[in-house]
């Protein structure tokens, strides 16, 4: 996988740290300190310029507020979630909605659909956090990565392929709360990426889907199984 100067680290579950060719640090779905799959060495966030949040479940935004207060990154999310994060202390909030594109740091980000629920646990209350989403990220070197967030397969993934043509797709495939391998394999037929990076599996016993099963069901793509804490690129 030629990332052309991008450095990509999986921190477990749906959390990724990306260093762009221009030296910016992007974290997608910042659940780090309480993430059982995240290596201890990576649980201290040293630098972050952009936070991309796909939805408001705790296993995706668990550390978003604390990171925002410590490092003051640009925080991207759907309006309901972004405004909640702003109320909690995020100072640079760049809200957007599905179909929109904006430049943050040195990346272009397009928000796309995801088929999932969204509620923010705020103390004893469960607050509506807007719809769940995914992101297509374009880097200055031409590489396009699609982070699907939490989702089931949906037919309009074909539109994501036609409009944005991501070479790399980060797909949940653990089953139970998201797609399992069967659904993720069908997503591959719609998206037609060169590489698939599986995520949202193995964190808890109920997330039973495994990359080897996805590769067996989707032989037309290269399933690239990352290890938590290991950087590629």
ChimeraX commands (.cxc) that place a marker at each C-alpha (Angstrom):
marker #1 position 0.00,0.00,0.00 radius 0.5
marker #1 position 1.67,3.20,-1.21 radius 0.5
marker #1 position 0.49,6.07,0.99 radius 0.5
marker #1 position 2.83,8.60,-0.68 radius 0.5
marker #1 position 4.07,10.18,2.53 radius 0.5
marker #1 position 0.99,9.62,4.72 radius 0.5
marker #1 position 1.64,7.83,8.01 radius 0.5
marker #1 position -1.34,5.82,9.22 radius 0.5
marker #1 position -1.73,4.28,12.68 radius 0.5
marker #1 position -4.70,2.23,13.89 radius 0.5
marker #1 position -5.33,2.78,17.59 radius 0.5
marker #1 position -7.93,0.01,17.80 radius 0.5
marker #1 position -11.70,-0.05,17.23 radius 0.5
marker #1 position -12.56,2.84,14.85 radius 0.5
marker #1 position -9.78,5.20,15.97 radius 0.5
marker #1 position -7.01,6.18,13.55 radius 0.5
marker #1 position -4.15,8.66,13.76 radius 0.5
marker #1 position -2.98,10.05,10.44 radius 0.5
marker #1 position 0.09,12.19,9.79 radius 0.5
marker #1 position -0.35,14.08,6.55 radius 0.5
marker #1 position 2.45,14.74,4.03 radius 0.5
marker #1 position 2.40,18.35,5.26 radius 0.5
marker #1 position 3.03,17.36,8.87 radius 0.5
marker #1 position -0.48,17.76,10.29 radius 0.5
marker #1 position -1.93,15.16,12.69 radius 0.5
marker #1 position -5.51,14.00,12.20 radius 0.5
marker #1 position -7.37,11.72,14.62 radius 0.5
marker #1 position -10.58,10.02,13.53 radius 0.5
marker #1 position -13.07,8.99,16.23 radius 0.5
marker #1 position -10.99,9.82,19.30 radius 0.5
marker #1 position -11.59,6.97,21.73 radius 0.5
marker #1 position -8.07,6.44,23.04 radius 0.5
marker #1 position -7.57,6.49,26.80 radius 0.5
marker #1 position -10.39,4.06,27.58 radius 0.5
marker #1 position -9.96,2.00,24.40 radius 0.5
marker #1 position -8.88,-1.52,25.44 radius 0.5
marker #1 position -7.22,-2.13,22.06 radius 0.5
marker #1 position -5.10,1.02,22.14 radius 0.5
marker #1 position -1.51,0.33,23.23 radius 0.5
marker #1 position -0.41,2.12,26.40 radius 0.5
marker #1 position 2.30,4.00,24.51 radius 0.5
marker #1 position -0.36,5.64,22.33 radius 0.5
marker #1 position -2.83,6.57,25.06 radius 0.5
marker #1 position -1.16,9.94,25.62 radius 0.5
marker #1 position -2.02,12.27,22.76 radius 0.5
marker #1 position 1.04,14.37,21.99 radius 0.5
marker #1 position -0.22,16.40,19.03 radius 0.5
marker #1 position -3.40,16.76,17.04 radius 0.5
marker #1 position -4.47,19.40,14.53 radius 0.5
marker #1 position -7.82,17.95,13.36 radius 0.5
marker #1 position -10.43,15.72,15.04 radius 0.5
marker #1 position -12.95,14.01,12.77 radius 0.5
marker #1 position -15.96,12.63,14.66 radius 0.5
marker #1 position -18.35,10.30,12.83 radius 0.5
marker #1 position -21.03,10.16,15.55 radius 0.5
marker #1 position -21.61,10.65,19.24 radius 0.5
marker #1 position -21.38,7.16,20.72 radius 0.5
marker #1 position -18.87,6.90,23.55 radius 0.5
marker #1 position -16.66,4.41,21.73 radius 0.5
marker #1 position -16.08,7.07,19.06 radius 0.5
marker #1 position -15.95,10.41,20.92 radius 0.5
marker #1 position -14.92,9.15,24.36 radius 0.5
marker #1 position -11.88,11.46,24.57 radius 0.5
marker #1 position -12.94,14.19,22.16 radius 0.5
marker #1 position -13.67,16.81,24.82 radius 0.5
marker #1 position -10.46,16.23,26.76 radius 0.5
marker #1 position -8.32,16.22,23.61 radius 0.5
marker #1 position -10.02,19.39,22.36 radius 0.5
marker #1 position -9.30,21.16,25.65 radius 0.5
marker #1 position -5.67,20.04,25.73 radius 0.5
marker #1 position -4.65,20.58,22.11 radius 0.5
marker #1 position -7.25,22.95,20.58 radius 0.5
marker #1 position -7.63,21.09,17.25 radius 0.5
marker #1 position -10.23,21.86,14.61 radius 0.5
marker #1 position -13.15,19.59,15.50 radius 0.5
marker #1 position -15.31,18.37,12.60 radius 0.5
marker #1 position -18.74,16.83,13.03 radius 0.5
marker #1 position -22.40,17.03,12.09 radius 0.5
marker #1 position -23.99,20.20,13.59 radius 0.5
marker #1 position -25.75,18.64,16.59 radius 0.5
marker #1 position -22.60,16.78,17.68 radius 0.5
marker #1 position -20.24,19.65,16.83 radius 0.5
marker #1 position -22.27,22.16,18.83 radius 0.5
marker #1 position -22.41,19.81,21.83 radius 0.5
marker #1 position -18.62,19.47,21.70 radius 0.5
marker #1 position -18.37,23.26,21.48 radius 0.5
marker #1 position -20.49,23.63,24.61 radius 0.5
marker #1 position -18.20,21.17,26.37 radius 0.5
marker #1 position -15.07,23.17,25.60 radius 0.5
marker #1 position -13.98,22.65,21.99 radius 0.5
marker #1 position -12.95,26.12,20.77 radius 0.5
marker #1 position -12.40,25.44,17.05 radius 0.5
marker #1 position -15.55,23.75,15.76 radius 0.5
marker #1 position -15.99,23.25,12.01 radius 0.5
marker #1 position -19.47,21.78,11.67 radius 0.5
marker #1 position -20.73,20.43,8.36 radius 0.5
marker #1 position -23.38,18.13,6.96 radius 0.5
marker #1 position -23.71,15.30,4.48 radius 0.5
marker #1 position -22.63,16.12,0.96 radius 0.5
marker #1 position -20.58,19.09,2.14 radius 0.5
marker #1 position -16.83,19.48,1.67 radius 0.5
marker #1 position -14.45,21.70,3.59 radius 0.5
marker #1 position -10.70,22.13,3.99 radius 0.5
marker #1 position -9.33,21.65,7.51 radius 0.5
marker #1 position -5.62,21.72,8.17 radius 0.5
marker #1 position -4.13,20.45,4.91 radius 0.5
marker #1 position -6.87,17.93,4.05 radius 0.5
marker #1 position -10.17,18.17,2.21 radius 0.5
marker #1 position -13.02,16.43,4.01 radius 0.5
marker #1 position -16.38,15.39,2.55 radius 0.5
marker #1 position -19.10,14.17,4.91 radius 0.5
marker #1 position -21.05,11.19,3.55 radius 0.5
marker #1 position -23.93,9.06,4.76 radius 0.5
marker #1 position -23.74,6.26,7.32 radius 0.5
marker #1 position -26.56,3.92,8.30 radius 0.5
marker #1 position -26.43,3.90,12.11 radius 0.5
marker #1 position -27.94,5.48,15.23 radius 0.5
marker #1 position -26.47,8.31,17.29 radius 0.5
marker #1 position -26.95,9.34,20.90 radius 0.5
marker #1 position -24.58,11.23,23.18 radius 0.5
marker #1 position -24.38,10.02,26.77 radius 0.5
marker #1 position -24.19,13.24,28.76 radius 0.5
marker #1 position -24.24,12.34,32.44 radius 0.5
marker #1 position -27.58,10.64,33.05 radius 0.5
marker #1 position -29.07,11.95,29.81 radius 0.5
marker #1 position -28.99,10.49,26.31 radius 0.5
marker #1 position -28.92,13.44,23.91 radius 0.5
marker #1 position -29.64,13.33,20.18 radius 0.5
marker #1 position -26.33,13.82,18.42 radius 0.5
marker #1 position -27.45,14.28,14.83 radius 0.5
marker #1 position -27.14,11.52,12.24 radius 0.5
marker #1 position -24.13,9.24,12.01 radius 0.5
marker #1 position -21.81,9.89,9.08 radius 0.5
marker #1 position -18.62,8.84,7.33 radius 0.5
marker #1 position -15.84,10.89,5.76 radius 0.5
marker #1 position -13.93,10.88,2.49 radius 0.5
marker #1 position -10.55,12.49,3.13 radius 0.5
marker #1 position -8.44,13.87,0.28 radius 0.5
marker #1 position -4.75,14.45,0.86 radius 0.5
marker #1 position -2.44,16.82,-1.02 radius 0.5
marker #1 position -0.70,13.83,-2.62 radius 0.5
marker #1 position -3.93,12.64,-4.28 radius 0.5
marker #1 position -4.69,9.75,-1.93 radius 0.5
marker #1 position -8.35,9.44,-0.90 radius 0.5
marker #1 position -9.39,7.48,2.19 radius 0.5
marker #1 position -12.98,6.66,3.14 radius 0.5
marker #1 position -13.67,6.14,6.84 radius 0.5
marker #1 position -17.17,4.69,6.95 radius 0.5
marker #1 position -17.83,5.31,10.64 radius 0.5
marker #1 position -20.28,2.87,12.15 radius 0.5
marker #1 position -22.62,1.66,9.43 radius 0.5
marker #1 position -24.49,-1.11,7.75 radius 0.5
marker #1 position -23.97,-1.53,4.02 radius 0.5
marker #1 position -26.22,0.76,1.97 radius 0.5
marker #1 position -26.73,0.98,-1.78 radius 0.5
marker #1 position -25.53,4.57,-2.03 radius 0.5
marker #1 position -21.99,3.42,-1.28 radius 0.5
marker #1 position -21.97,3.15,-5.08 radius 0.5
marker #1 position -22.44,6.94,-5.18 radius 0.5
marker #1 position -19.43,7.35,-2.88 radius 0.5
marker #1 position -17.46,5.28,-5.39 radius 0.5
marker #1 position -18.72,7.23,-8.41 radius 0.5
marker #1 position -18.24,10.69,-6.91 radius 0.5
marker #1 position -15.09,10.26,-4.83 radius 0.5
marker #1 position -13.40,6.95,-5.81 radius 0.5
marker #1 position -11.49,6.34,-2.57 radius 0.5
marker #1 position -8.53,4.02,-3.03 radius 0.5
marker #1 position -8.64,2.94,0.63 radius 0.5
marker #1 position -11.79,2.13,2.60 radius 0.5
marker #1 position -11.83,1.75,6.39 radius 0.5
marker #1 position -14.85,-0.47,7.00 radius 0.5
marker #1 position -16.43,-1.73,10.23 radius 0.5
marker #1 position -16.96,-5.48,10.06 radius 0.5
marker #1 position -17.23,-6.80,13.63 radius 0.5
marker #1 position -20.98,-7.52,13.35 radius 0.5
marker #1 position -23.71,-6.95,15.98 radius 0.5
marker #1 position -23.49,-3.13,16.14 radius 0.5
marker #1 position -22.26,-2.63,12.55 radius 0.5
marker #1 position -21.77,-4.66,9.40 radius 0.5
marker #1 position -20.40,-8.15,9.69 radius 0.5
marker #1 position -18.07,-9.68,7.10 radius 0.5
marker #1 position -20.92,-10.63,4.74 radius 0.5
marker #1 position -22.27,-7.08,4.60 radius 0.5
marker #1 position -18.78,-5.58,4.45 radius 0.5
marker #1 position -17.95,-7.82,1.49 radius 0.5
marker #1 position -21.00,-6.47,-0.32 radius 0.5
marker #1 position -19.83,-2.96,0.55 radius 0.5
marker #1 position -16.58,-3.77,-1.21 radius 0.5
marker #1 position -18.46,-4.62,-4.40 radius 0.5
marker #1 position -20.14,-1.22,-4.27 radius 0.5
marker #1 position -17.08,0.84,-3.32 radius 0.5
marker #1 position -14.46,-1.01,-5.38 radius 0.5
marker #1 position -11.47,0.24,-3.36 radius 0.5
marker #1 position -7.96,-1.05,-3.92 radius 0.5
marker #1 position -7.50,-1.72,-0.20 radius 0.5
marker #1 position -9.82,-2.31,2.73 radius 0.5
marker #1 position -8.70,-1.69,6.30 radius 0.5
marker #1 position -11.05,-3.55,8.68 radius 0.5
marker #1 position -12.08,-1.82,11.91 radius 0.5
marker #1 position -14.60,-2.08,14.75 radius 0.5
marker #1 position -13.87,-5.74,15.41 radius 0.5
marker #1 position -12.39,-7.72,18.31 radius 0.5
marker #1 position -12.73,-4.93,20.89 radius 0.5
marker #1 position -15.49,-6.76,22.75 radius 0.5
marker #1 position -16.54,-10.45,22.59 radius 0.5
marker #1 position -19.76,-9.57,20.75 radius 0.5
marker #1 position -17.78,-8.13,17.80 radius 0.5
marker #1 position -17.06,-11.51,16.22 radius 0.5
marker #1 position -16.31,-10.60,12.58 radius 0.5
marker #1 position -12.70,-11.08,11.49 radius 0.5
marker #1 position -10.61,-9.75,8.57 radius 0.5
marker #1 position -9.77,-13.24,7.28 radius 0.5
marker #1 position -13.46,-13.94,6.80 radius 0.5
marker #1 position -13.92,-10.65,4.95 radius 0.5
marker #1 position -10.98,-11.44,2.66 radius 0.5
marker #1 position -12.49,-14.83,1.85 radius 0.5
marker #1 position -15.80,-13.22,0.93 radius 0.5
marker #1 position -14.24,-10.31,-0.99 radius 0.5
marker #1 position -11.31,-11.78,-2.96 radius 0.5
marker #1 position -11.40,-8.88,-5.45 radius 0.5
marker #1 position -9.92,-6.42,-2.93 radius 0.5
marker #1 position -6.85,-6.55,-0.71 radius 0.5
marker #1 position -7.88,-6.68,2.93 radius 0.5
marker #1 position -5.09,-5.06,4.93 radius 0.5
marker #1 position -5.27,-6.10,8.57 radius 0.5
marker #1 position -3.55,-3.51,10.74 radius 0.5
marker #1 position -2.25,-4.08,14.26 radius 0.5
marker #1 position -3.01,-1.51,16.97 radius 0.5
marker #1 position -0.14,0.92,17.43 radius 0.5
marker #1 position 1.71,-0.09,14.27 radius 0.5
marker #1 position 2.27,2.71,11.75 radius 0.5
marker #1 position 2.28,2.14,8.00 radius 0.5
marker #1 position 3.50,4.55,5.35 radius 0.5
marker link #1:1,2 radius 0.2
marker link #1:2,3 radius 0.2
marker link #1:3,4 radius 0.2
marker link #1:4,5 radius 0.2
marker link #1:5,6 radius 0.2
marker link #1:6,7 radius 0.2
marker link #1:7,8 radius 0.2
marker link #1:8,9 radius 0.2
marker link #1:9,10 radius 0.2
marker link #1:10,11 radius 0.2
marker link #1:11,12 radius 0.2
marker link #1:12,13 radius 0.2
marker link #1:13,14 radius 0.2
marker link #1:14,15 radius 0.2
marker link #1:15,16 radius 0.2
marker link #1:16,17 radius 0.2
marker link #1:17,18 radius 0.2
marker link #1:18,19 radius 0.2
marker link #1:19,20 radius 0.2
marker link #1:20,21 radius 0.2
marker link #1:21,22 radius 0.2
marker link #1:22,23 radius 0.2
marker link #1:23,24 radius 0.2
marker link #1:24,25 radius 0.2
marker link #1:25,26 radius 0.2
marker link #1:26,27 radius 0.2
marker link #1:27,28 radius 0.2
marker link #1:28,29 radius 0.2
marker link #1:29,30 radius 0.2
marker link #1:30,31 radius 0.2
marker link #1:31,32 radius 0.2
marker link #1:32,33 radius 0.2
marker link #1:33,34 radius 0.2
marker link #1:34,35 radius 0.2
marker link #1:35,36 radius 0.2
marker link #1:36,37 radius 0.2
marker link #1:37,38 radius 0.2
marker link #1:38,39 radius 0.2
marker link #1:39,40 radius 0.2
marker link #1:40,41 radius 0.2
marker link #1:41,42 radius 0.2
marker link #1:42,43 radius 0.2
marker link #1:43,44 radius 0.2
marker link #1:44,45 radius 0.2
marker link #1:45,46 radius 0.2
marker link #1:46,47 radius 0.2
marker link #1:47,48 radius 0.2
marker link #1:48,49 radius 0.2
marker link #1:49,50 radius 0.2
marker link #1:50,51 radius 0.2
marker link #1:51,52 radius 0.2
marker link #1:52,53 radius 0.2
marker link #1:53,54 radius 0.2
marker link #1:54,55 radius 0.2
marker link #1:55,56 radius 0.2
marker link #1:56,57 radius 0.2
marker link #1:57,58 radius 0.2
marker link #1:58,59 radius 0.2
marker link #1:59,60 radius 0.2
marker link #1:60,61 radius 0.2
marker link #1:61,62 radius 0.2
marker link #1:62,63 radius 0.2
marker link #1:63,64 radius 0.2
marker link #1:64,65 radius 0.2
marker link #1:65,66 radius 0.2
marker link #1:66,67 radius 0.2
marker link #1:67,68 radius 0.2
marker link #1:68,69 radius 0.2
marker link #1:69,70 radius 0.2
marker link #1:70,71 radius 0.2
marker link #1:71,72 radius 0.2
marker link #1:72,73 radius 0.2
marker link #1:73,74 radius 0.2
marker link #1:74,75 radius 0.2
marker link #1:75,76 radius 0.2
marker link #1:76,77 radius 0.2
marker link #1:77,78 radius 0.2
marker link #1:78,79 radius 0.2
marker link #1:79,80 radius 0.2
marker link #1:80,81 radius 0.2
marker link #1:81,82 radius 0.2
marker link #1:82,83 radius 0.2
marker link #1:83,84 radius 0.2
marker link #1:84,85 radius 0.2
marker link #1:85,86 radius 0.2
marker link #1:86,87 radius 0.2
marker link #1:87,88 radius 0.2
marker link #1:88,89 radius 0.2
marker link #1:89,90 radius 0.2
marker link #1:90,91 radius 0.2
marker link #1:91,92 radius 0.2
marker link #1:92,93 radius 0.2
marker link #1:93,94 radius 0.2
marker link #1:94,95 radius 0.2
marker link #1:95,96 radius 0.2
marker link #1:96,97 radius 0.2
marker link #1:97,98 radius 0.2
marker link #1:98,99 radius 0.2
marker link #1:99,100 radius 0.2
marker link #1:100,101 radius 0.2
marker link #1:101,102 radius 0.2
marker link #1:102,103 radius 0.2
marker link #1:103,104 radius 0.2
marker link #1:104,105 radius 0.2
marker link #1:105,106 radius 0.2
marker link #1:106,107 radius 0.2
marker link #1:107,108 radius 0.2
marker link #1:108,109 radius 0.2
marker link #1:109,110 radius 0.2
marker link #1:110,111 radius 0.2
marker link #1:111,112 radius 0.2
marker link #1:112,113 radius 0.2
marker link #1:113,114 radius 0.2
marker link #1:114,115 radius 0.2
marker link #1:115,116 radius 0.2
marker link #1:116,117 radius 0.2
marker link #1:117,118 radius 0.2
marker link #1:118,119 radius 0.2
marker link #1:119,120 radius 0.2
marker link #1:120,121 radius 0.2
marker link #1:121,122 radius 0.2
marker link #1:122,123 radius 0.2
marker link #1:123,124 radius 0.2
marker link #1:124,125 radius 0.2
marker link #1:125,126 radius 0.2
marker link #1:126,127 radius 0.2
marker link #1:127,128 radius 0.2
marker link #1:128,129 radius 0.2
marker link #1:129,130 radius 0.2
marker link #1:130,131 radius 0.2
marker link #1:131,132 radius 0.2
marker link #1:132,133 radius 0.2
marker link #1:133,134 radius 0.2
marker link #1:134,135 radius 0.2
marker link #1:135,136 radius 0.2
marker link #1:136,137 radius 0.2
marker link #1:137,138 radius 0.2
marker link #1:138,139 radius 0.2
marker link #1:139,140 radius 0.2
marker link #1:140,141 radius 0.2
marker link #1:141,142 radius 0.2
marker link #1:142,143 radius 0.2
marker link #1:143,144 radius 0.2
marker link #1:144,145 radius 0.2
marker link #1:145,146 radius 0.2
marker link #1:146,147 radius 0.2
marker link #1:147,148 radius 0.2
marker link #1:148,149 radius 0.2
marker link #1:149,150 radius 0.2
marker link #1:150,151 radius 0.2
marker link #1:151,152 radius 0.2
marker link #1:152,153 radius 0.2
marker link #1:153,154 radius 0.2
marker link #1:154,155 radius 0.2
marker link #1:155,156 radius 0.2
marker link #1:156,157 radius 0.2
marker link #1:157,158 radius 0.2
marker link #1:158,159 radius 0.2
marker link #1:159,160 radius 0.2
marker link #1:160,161 radius 0.2
marker link #1:161,162 radius 0.2
marker link #1:162,163 radius 0.2
marker link #1:163,164 radius 0.2
marker link #1:164,165 radius 0.2
marker link #1:165,166 radius 0.2
marker link #1:166,167 radius 0.2
marker link #1:167,168 radius 0.2
marker link #1:168,169 radius 0.2
marker link #1:169,170 radius 0.2
marker link #1:170,171 radius 0.2
marker link #1:171,172 radius 0.2
marker link #1:172,173 radius 0.2
marker link #1:173,174 radius 0.2
marker link #1:174,175 radius 0.2
marker link #1:175,176 radius 0.2
marker link #1:176,177 radius 0.2
marker link #1:177,178 radius 0.2
marker link #1:178,179 radius 0.2
marker link #1:179,180 radius 0.2
marker link #1:180,181 radius 0.2
marker link #1:181,182 radius 0.2
marker link #1:182,183 radius 0.2
marker link #1:183,184 radius 0.2
marker link #1:184,185 radius 0.2
marker link #1:185,186 radius 0.2
marker link #1:186,187 radius 0.2
marker link #1:187,188 radius 0.2
marker link #1:188,189 radius 0.2
marker link #1:189,190 radius 0.2
marker link #1:190,191 radius 0.2
marker link #1:191,192 radius 0.2
marker link #1:192,193 radius 0.2
marker link #1:193,194 radius 0.2
marker link #1:194,195 radius 0.2
marker link #1:195,196 radius 0.2
marker link #1:196,197 radius 0.2
marker link #1:197,198 radius 0.2
marker link #1:198,199 radius 0.2
marker link #1:199,200 radius 0.2
marker link #1:200,201 radius 0.2
marker link #1:201,202 radius 0.2
marker link #1:202,203 radius 0.2
marker link #1:203,204 radius 0.2
marker link #1:204,205 radius 0.2
marker link #1:205,206 radius 0.2
marker link #1:206,207 radius 0.2
marker link #1:207,208 radius 0.2
marker link #1:208,209 radius 0.2
marker link #1:209,210 radius 0.2
marker link #1:210,211 radius 0.2
marker link #1:211,212 radius 0.2
marker link #1:212,213 radius 0.2
marker link #1:213,214 radius 0.2
marker link #1:214,215 radius 0.2
marker link #1:215,216 radius 0.2
marker link #1:216,217 radius 0.2
marker link #1:217,218 radius 0.2
marker link #1:218,219 radius 0.2
marker link #1:219,220 radius 0.2
marker link #1:220,221 radius 0.2
marker link #1:221,222 radius 0.2
marker link #1:222,223 radius 0.2
marker link #1:223,224 radius 0.2
marker link #1:224,225 radius 0.2
marker link #1:225,226 radius 0.2
marker link #1:226,227 radius 0.2
marker link #1:227,228 radius 0.2
marker link #1:228,229 radius 0.2
marker link #1:229,230 radius 0.2
marker link #1:230,231 radius 0.2
marker link #1:231,232 radius 0.2
marker link #1:232,233 radius 0.2
view
